[in-house]
Amino acid sequence: MLGTVDRRDDRGDLTDDEWAAFAQRQHWYCHRRLHGEIGHIPPAEYETNYYRATTEPQVTVTT
């Protein structure tokens, strides 16, 4: 099928060292960087706070 992505080899031509550097940068970008437009907090923290504030709690029944 045209346009599908083979998930077994997402790295393309990256070496292990290049992939590790990319993964480290991606983690920093999403989880450590402070974003000024959202109150100087990391994007992952903002997302967690958003869903905590807008999602109704799940009610579970135990018997």
Buried (B, 14 or more C-beta within 10 A) or exposed (E): EEEEEEEEEEEEEEEEEEEEEEEEEEEEEEEEEEEEEBEEBBBBBBEEEEEEEEEEEEEEEEE
